[in-house]
Amino acid sequence: MSGEPLHGSRVLVTGVRGHVGWGVARALLDAGVHVIAVTRAAASADGIRASLDHRPQLQVQVQVQVADLSDPDAAFALRQRVADAGPVDHVVASLGSGWQ
């Protein structure tokens, strides 16, 4: 897997509570990518972490962050928390439900 172009990078994935965002996050983890998974539902954060943190032998990290990205202050706070842990190489914006 180390020949994969994203292997070892850090990718922020939003909307991981939904099927598309969760599936993208899991595929990235399977490819050796460190994932920062963002959900707006604090109650589901532990379940998301448990469902994604399934392959410790790949030595990838999954970090779950809770933020309602429709709130500019929450988005800025997320940006600060994530930046403090190091650079993000890519972003997958899997948002959509709840938009009016």
DSSP file (Angstrom, degrees, kcal/mol; ACC not computed):
  #  RESIDUE AA STRUCTURE BP1 BP2  ACC     N-H-->O    O-->H-N    N-H-->O    O-->H-N    TCO  KAPPA ALPHA  PHI   PSI    X-CA   Y-CA   Z-CA
    1    1 A M    >         0   0    0      0, 0.0     3,-2.2     0, 0.0     6,-0.2   0.000 360.0 360.0 360.0 -16.5    0.0    0.0    0.0
    2    2 A S  T 3   +     0   0    0      1,-0.3    29,-0.0     4,-0.1     5,-0.0   0.649 360.0  67.1 -67.0 -11.0    2.9    2.4    0.4
    3    3 A G  T 3  S+     0   0    0      3,-0.0    -1,-0.3     2,-0.0     0, 0.0   0.533  74.4 111.8 -82.2  -6.3    2.8    3.1   -3.3
    4    4 A E  S X  S-     0   0    0     -3,-2.2     3,-0.8     1,-0.1    27,-0.0  -0.438  74.0-129.9 -67.7 140.0   -0.5    4.8   -3.0
    5    5 A P  T 3  S+     0   0    0      0, 0.0    -1,-0.1     0, 0.0    -3,-0.0   0.773 106.6  41.7 -65.1 -25.6   -0.3    8.5   -3.7
    6    6 A L  T >  S+     0   0    0     25,-0.1     3,-2.5     2,-0.1    83,-0.1   0.554  82.2 131.1 -96.1  -8.5   -2.2    9.5   -0.6
    7    7 A H  T <  S+     0   0    0     -3,-0.8    26,-0.2     1,-0.3    25,-0.2  -0.175  78.9   8.9 -51.7 127.8   -0.5    7.0    1.7
    8    8 A G  T 3  S+     0   0    0     24,-2.9    -1,-0.3     1,-0.3    25,-0.2   0.344 100.6 122.8  85.4  -6.9    0.7    8.6    4.9
    9    9 A S    <   -     0   0    0     -3,-2.5    25,-2.6    23,-0.1     2,-0.5  -0.336  63.4-117.5 -82.9 169.7   -1.0   11.9    4.3
   10   10 A R  E     -a   34   0A   0     23,-0.2    79,-2.2    -3,-0.1    80,-1.5  -0.944  31.8-175.3-109.6 124.8   -3.6   13.6    6.6
   11   11 A V  E     -ab  35  90A   0     23,-2.7    25,-2.7    -2,-0.5     2,-0.5  -0.981  17.1-147.3-125.5 129.0   -7.0   14.1    5.1
   12   12 A L  E     -ab  36  91A   0     78,-2.4    80,-3.0    -2,-0.4     2,-0.5  -0.839  17.5-169.4 -93.3 126.0   -9.9   15.9    6.8
   13   13 A V  E     -ab  37  92A   0     23,-3.0    25,-3.0    -2,-0.5     3,-0.4  -0.972   3.4-159.5-120.5 121.2  -13.3   14.4    5.9
   14   14 A T  E     +a   38   0A   0     78,-2.6    80,-0.5    -2,-0.5    25,-0.1  -0.566  69.5  33.7 -93.2 161.7  -16.5   16.2    6.8
   15   15 A G    >   +     0   0    0     23,-0.7     3,-1.3    -2,-0.2     6,-0.6   0.834  63.5 155.0  69.5  34.0  -19.9   14.6    7.1
   16   16 A V  T 3   +     0   0    0     22,-1.9    23,-0.2    -3,-0.4    -1,-0.1   0.592  63.0  70.5 -74.6  -7.5  -18.7   11.3    8.4
   17   17 A R  T 3  S+     0   0    0     21,-0.3    -1,-0.3     4,-0.1     2,-0.1   0.779  91.7  73.3 -74.6 -25.1  -22.0   10.6   10.1
   18   18 A G  S <> S-     0   0    0     -3,-1.3     4,-2.4    76,-0.2     5,-0.2  -0.404  96.1-109.2 -84.9 165.5  -23.5   10.1    6.6
   19   19 A H  H  > S+     0   0    0      2,-0.2     4,-2.3     1,-0.2     5,-0.2   0.889 114.4  47.0 -62.9 -42.5  -22.9    7.1    4.4
   20   20 A V  H  > S+     0   0    0      2,-0.2     4,-2.5     1,-0.2     5,-0.2   0.959 115.1  44.0 -68.2 -50.5  -20.8    8.9    1.8
   21   21 A G  H  > S+     0   0    0     -6,-0.6     4,-2.4    73,-0.2    -5,-0.3   0.905 115.8  48.4 -61.2 -42.1  -18.5   10.6    4.3
   22   22 A W  H  X S+     0   0    0     -4,-2.4     4,-2.5    -7,-0.4    -1,-0.2   0.917 111.9  49.5 -64.3 -43.0  -18.1    7.5    6.4
   23   23 A G  H  X S+     0   0    0     -4,-2.3     4,-2.4    -5,-0.2    -2,-0.2   0.895 111.2  48.9 -64.2 -40.2  -17.3    5.4    3.4
   24   24 A V  H  X S+     0   0    0     -4,-2.5     4,-2.5     2,-0.2    -1,-0.2   0.938 111.5  49.8 -63.5 -46.4  -14.7    7.9    2.1
   25   25 A A  H  X S+     0   0    0     -4,-2.4     4,-2.3     1,-0.2    -2,-0.2   0.918 112.2  47.4 -59.5 -43.8  -13.1    8.0    5.5
   26   26 A R  H  X S+     0   0    0     -4,-2.5     4,-2.3     2,-0.2    -1,-0.2   0.908 111.2  50.3 -66.4 -41.3  -13.0    4.2    5.8
   27   27 A A  H  X S+     0   0    0     -4,-2.4     4,-1.2     2,-0.2    -1,-0.2   0.899 110.6  50.5 -63.2 -39.6  -11.5    3.8    2.3
   28   28 A L  H  <>S+     0   0    0     -4,-2.5     5,-2.3     2,-0.2     3,-0.4   0.922 109.6  49.8 -64.5 -43.4   -8.8    6.4    3.1
   29   29 A L  H ><5S+     0   0    0     -4,-2.3     3,-1.7     1,-0.2    -2,-0.2   0.909 108.1  53.6 -60.4 -41.4   -7.9    4.6    6.2
   30   30 A D  H 3<5S+     0   0    0     -4,-2.3    -1,-0.2     1,-0.3    -2,-0.2   0.786 105.9  54.8 -62.5 -27.0   -7.7    1.3    4.3
   31   31 A A  T 3<5S-     0   0    0     -4,-1.2    -1,-0.3    -3,-0.4    -2,-0.2   0.331 126.9 -99.1 -89.7   7.0   -5.3    3.1    1.9
   32   32 A G  T < 5S+     0   0    0     -3,-1.7   -24,-2.9     1,-0.3     2,-0.4   0.756  75.5 143.5  85.7  24.8   -3.0    4.1    4.7
   33   33 A V      < -     0   0    0     -5,-2.3     2,-0.5   -26,-0.2    -1,-0.3  -0.793  51.9-126.1-100.7 139.6   -4.2    7.7    5.2
   34   34 A H  E     -a   10   0A   0    -25,-2.6   -23,-2.7    -2,-0.4     2,-0.4  -0.735  34.4-152.9 -80.8 128.5   -4.5    9.4    8.5
   35   35 A V  E     -ac  11  62A   0     26,-2.4    28,-2.7    -2,-0.5     2,-0.7  -0.894  22.7-163.2-116.8 132.9   -8.1   10.7    8.8
   36   36 A I  E     -ac  12  63A   0    -25,-2.7   -23,-3.0    -2,-0.4     2,-0.5  -0.952  24.1-159.8-105.2 107.7   -9.6   13.6   10.7
   37   37 A A  E     -ac  13  64A   0     26,-3.1    28,-3.1    -2,-0.7     2,-0.5  -0.795   2.7-158.8 -97.4 124.7  -13.3   12.8   10.7
   38   38 A V  E     +ac  14  65A   0    -25,-3.0   -22,-1.9    -2,-0.5   -23,-0.7  -0.897  16.7 166.5-111.2 129.1  -15.7   15.7   11.3
   39   39 A T  E     - c   0  66A   0     26,-2.4    28,-2.2    -2,-0.5     6,-0.0  -0.970  32.5-148.7-133.0 149.9  -19.2   15.2   12.5
   40   40 A R  S    S+     0   0    0     -2,-0.3     2,-0.9    26,-0.2    28,-0.1   0.561  80.7  85.8 -91.8  -7.9  -21.7   17.7   13.9
   41   41 A A    >   -     0   0    0      1,-0.2     3,-1.3    26,-0.1     4,-0.5  -0.796  55.2-173.0 -99.6  99.8  -23.3   15.1   16.2
   42   42 A A  G >  S+     0   0    0     -2,-0.9     3,-1.2     1,-0.3     4,-0.4   0.847  83.6  62.6 -58.5 -34.6  -21.4   14.9   19.4
   43   43 A A  G 3  S+     0   0    0      1,-0.3     4,-0.3     2,-0.1    -1,-0.3   0.755 106.0  44.9 -64.9 -23.8  -23.5   11.9   20.5
   44   44 A S  G <> S+     0   0    0     -3,-1.3     4,-2.5     1,-0.1    -1,-0.3   0.456  84.7  95.9 -99.3  -0.7  -22.3    9.9   17.6
   45   45 A A  H <> S+     0   0    0     -3,-1.2     4,-2.5    -4,-0.5     5,-0.2   0.907  85.6  46.5 -59.7 -45.8  -18.5   10.7   17.9
   46   46 A D  H  > S+     0   0    0     -4,-0.4     4,-2.5     1,-0.2    -1,-0.2   0.903 113.4  49.5 -65.1 -40.2  -17.6    7.6   19.9
   47   47 A G  H  > S+     0   0    0     -4,-0.3     4,-2.2     2,-0.2    -1,-0.2   0.889 111.3  49.3 -64.7 -39.3  -19.5    5.3   17.6
   48   48 A I  H  X S+     0   0    0     -4,-2.5     4,-1.9     2,-0.2     5,-0.3   0.937 111.0  49.8 -64.6 -45.8  -17.9    6.8   14.5
   49   49 A R  H  X S+     0   0    0     -4,-2.5     4,-2.5     1,-0.2    -2,-0.2   0.931 112.3  47.7 -58.3 -46.3  -14.5    6.5   16.1
   50   50 A A  H  < S+     0   0    0     -4,-2.5    -1,-0.2     1,-0.2    -2,-0.2   0.880 112.4  48.8 -64.1 -38.3  -15.1    2.8   16.9
   51   51 A S  H  < S+     0   0    0     -4,-2.2    -1,-0.2     1,-0.2    -2,-0.2   0.786 118.2  39.4 -74.9 -26.0  -16.5    2.0   13.5
   52   52 A L  H  < S+     0   0    0     -4,-1.9     2,-2.2     1,-0.2     3,-0.4   0.784  98.6  74.5 -91.6 -29.6  -13.5    3.7   11.7
   53   53 A D     <  +     0   0    0     -4,-2.5    -1,-0.2    -5,-0.3    -4,-0.0  -0.436  63.6 122.1 -84.6  67.3  -10.7    2.6   13.9
   54   54 A H        +     0   0    0     -2,-2.2    -1,-0.2     1,-0.2     3,-0.1   0.494  58.5  52.3-112.0  -7.6  -10.8   -1.0   12.6
   55   55 A R    >   +     0   0    0     -3,-0.4     3,-1.9     1,-0.1     5,-0.4  -0.559  49.0 164.1-133.3  71.4   -7.4   -1.7   11.2
   56   56 A P  G >  S+     0   0    0      0, 0.0     3,-1.6     0, 0.0    -1,-0.1   0.769  73.4  70.1 -61.4 -23.6   -4.6   -1.0   13.8
   57   57 A Q  G 3  S+     0   0    0      1,-0.3    -2,-0.0    -3,-0.1    -3,-0.0   0.718  88.8  63.6 -67.3 -18.5   -2.1   -3.0   11.8
   58   58 A L  G <  S-     0   0    0     -3,-1.9    -1,-0.3     2,-0.1     3,-0.1   0.602 100.6-137.1 -79.3 -10.4   -2.2   -0.3    9.1
   59   59 A Q    <   +     0   0    0     -3,-1.6     2,-0.3    -4,-0.3    -2,-0.1   0.886  52.9 141.3  55.5  44.3   -0.7    2.2   11.6
   60   60 A V        -     0   0    0     -5,-0.4     2,-0.4   -27,-0.1    -1,-0.2  -0.814  45.7-129.7-110.3 156.9   -3.0    5.0   10.6
   61   61 A Q        -     0   0    0     -2,-0.3   -26,-2.4    -3,-0.1     2,-0.5  -0.865  13.5-164.7-108.1 139.5   -4.6    7.5   12.9
   62   62 A V  E     -c   35   0A   0     -2,-0.4     2,-0.5   -28,-0.2   -26,-0.2  -0.993   8.1-175.4-120.7 126.1   -8.3    8.4   13.0
   63   63 A Q  E     -c   36   0A   0    -28,-2.7   -26,-3.1    -2,-0.5     2,-0.5  -0.983  11.5-152.3-120.5 127.3   -9.2   11.5   14.9
   64   64 A V  E     -c   37   0A   0     -2,-0.5     2,-0.4   -28,-0.2   -26,-0.2  -0.892  13.1-173.2-104.3 126.4  -12.9   12.5   15.3
   65   65 A Q  E     -c   38   0A   0    -28,-3.1   -26,-2.4    -2,-0.5     2,-0.6  -0.927  15.4-142.8-116.5 141.3  -13.7   16.1   15.7
   66   66 A V  E     +c   39   0A   0     -2,-0.4     2,-0.3   -28,-0.2   -26,-0.2  -0.917  38.3 140.5-105.6 123.9  -17.2   17.5   16.5
   67   67 A A        -     0   0    0    -28,-2.2     2,-1.0    -2,-0.6   -26,-0.1  -0.921  48.1-136.5-161.8 135.2  -18.1   20.8   14.8
   68   68 A D    >   -     0   0    0     -2,-0.3     3,-2.1     1,-0.1     7,-0.3  -0.828  21.7-164.5 -90.8 100.7  -21.2   22.2   13.2
   69   69 A L  T 3  S+     0   0    0     -2,-1.0    -1,-0.1     1,-0.3     6,-0.1   0.510  80.9  72.7 -72.1  -3.5  -19.6   23.7   10.1
   70   70 A S  T 3  S+     0   0    0      1,-0.1    -1,-0.3     4,-0.0     3,-0.1   0.589  86.9  75.6 -80.8  -9.6  -22.7   25.8    9.4
   71   71 A D  S <> S-     0   0    0     -3,-2.1     4,-2.4     1,-0.1     3,-0.3  -0.905  75.2-152.8-101.3 113.3  -21.5   28.0   12.4
   72   72 A P  H  > S+     0   0    0      0, 0.0     4,-2.4     0, 0.0     5,-0.2   0.855  95.4  52.4 -56.3 -37.3  -18.6   30.1   11.3
   73   73 A D  H  > S+     0   0    0      2,-0.2     4,-2.3     1,-0.2     5,-0.1   0.908 110.4  47.5 -65.9 -40.3  -17.2   30.2   14.9
   74   74 A A  H  > S+     0   0    0     -3,-0.3     4,-2.3    -6,-0.3    -1,-0.2   0.882 111.5  51.2 -66.9 -38.1  -17.3   26.4   15.2
   75   75 A A  H  X S+     0   0    0     -4,-2.4     4,-2.3    -7,-0.3    -2,-0.2   0.908 110.8  48.1 -64.8 -42.0  -15.6   26.1   11.8
   76   76 A F  H  X S+     0   0    0     -4,-2.4     4,-2.2    -5,-0.2    -2,-0.2   0.916 110.8  50.8 -64.8 -42.6  -12.8   28.5   12.9
   77   77 A A  H  X S+     0   0    0     -4,-2.3     4,-2.4     2,-0.2    -2,-0.2   0.895 110.0  50.4 -62.5 -39.9  -12.4   26.6   16.1
   78   78 A L  H  X S+     0   0    0     -4,-2.3     4,-2.9     2,-0.2     5,-0.3   0.934 107.9  53.4 -61.0 -46.0  -12.1   23.3   14.2
   79   79 A R  H  X S+     0   0    0     -4,-2.3     4,-2.5     1,-0.2    -2,-0.2   0.910 110.4  47.2 -55.6 -44.3   -9.5   24.9   11.9
   80   80 A Q  H  X S+     0   0    0     -4,-2.2     4,-1.9     2,-0.2    -1,-0.2   0.926 112.5  48.3 -64.8 -45.6   -7.5   25.9   15.0
   81   81 A R  H  X S+     0   0    0     -4,-2.4     4,-0.6     1,-0.2    -2,-0.2   0.916 115.5  44.4 -61.6 -43.7   -7.7   22.5   16.7
   82   82 A V  H >< S+     0   0    0     -4,-2.9     3,-1.1     1,-0.2     4,-0.4   0.912 111.8  52.1 -69.2 -42.6   -6.8   20.6   13.5
   83   83 A A  H >< S+     0   0    0     -4,-2.5     3,-1.3    -5,-0.3    -1,-0.2   0.844 101.1  62.3 -63.6 -33.5   -3.9   23.0   12.6
   84   84 A D  H 3< S+     0   0    0     -4,-1.9    -1,-0.3     1,-0.3    -2,-0.2   0.773 102.5  51.6 -62.9 -24.9   -2.4   22.6   16.1
   85   85 A A  T << S-     0   0    0     -3,-1.1    -1,-0.3    -4,-0.6    -2,-0.2   0.507 125.6 -82.0 -90.5  -5.8   -1.9   18.9   15.3
   86   86 A G    <   -     0   0    0     -3,-1.3    -1,-0.3    -4,-0.4     2,-0.0  -0.644  64.6 -35.5 128.6 174.1   -0.1   19.5   12.1
   87   87 A P        -     0   0    0      0, 0.0     2,-0.5     0, 0.0   -77,-0.1  -0.310  46.6-136.4 -70.9 149.4   -0.8   20.2    8.4
   88   88 A V        -     0   0    0      1,-0.1   -77,-0.2   -79,-0.1     3,-0.1  -0.919  11.7-166.4-103.1 128.2   -3.7   18.8    6.5
   89   89 A D        +     0   0    0    -79,-2.2     2,-0.3    -2,-0.5   -78,-0.2   0.834  68.0   6.0 -84.5 -34.2   -2.9   17.6    3.0
   90   90 A H  E     -b   11   0A   0    -80,-1.5   -78,-2.4     2,-0.0     2,-0.4  -0.973  58.8-146.7-148.7 158.0   -6.4   17.2    1.6
   91   91 A V  E     -b   12   0A   0     -2,-0.3     2,-0.6   -80,-0.2   -78,-0.2  -0.997   2.5-163.6-129.7 133.5  -10.0   17.9    2.4
   92   92 A V  E     -b   13   0A   0    -80,-3.0   -78,-2.6    -2,-0.4     2,-1.1  -0.967  11.0-157.8-114.3 112.7  -13.1   15.9    1.4
   93   93 A A        +     0   0    0     -2,-0.6     2,-0.8   -80,-0.2   -78,-0.1  -0.749  20.2 168.4 -95.0  93.7  -16.2   18.0    1.9
   94   94 A S        +     0   0    0     -2,-1.1   -73,-0.2   -80,-0.5     2,-0.2  -0.563  29.6 132.5-104.5  66.4  -19.0   15.5    2.2
   95   95 A L        +     0   0    0     -2,-0.8     3,-0.1     1,-0.1    -2,-0.0  -0.641   7.3 107.6-109.1 167.2  -21.7   17.8    3.4
   96   96 A G    >   +     0   0    0      1,-0.5     3,-1.7    -2,-0.2    -1,-0.1   0.008  39.5 105.7 159.2 -43.9  -25.2   18.3    2.2
   97   97 A S  T 3  S+     0   0    0      1,-0.2    -1,-0.5   -82,-0.0     3,-0.1  -0.409  87.2  27.2 -67.9 140.6  -28.0   17.1    4.5
   98   98 A G  T 3  S+     0   0    0      1,-0.4    -1,-0.2    -3,-0.1     2,-0.2   0.298  84.5 134.9  93.9 -10.2  -29.8   19.9    6.2
   99   99 A W    <         0   0    0     -3,-1.7    -1,-0.4     1,-0.1     0, 0.0  -0.518 360.0 360.0 -72.8 140.4  -29.1   22.5    3.5
  100  100 A Q              0   0    0     -2,-0.2    -1,-0.1    -3,-0.1    -3,-0.0   0.369 360.0 360.0-118.7 360.0  -32.1   24.5    2.6
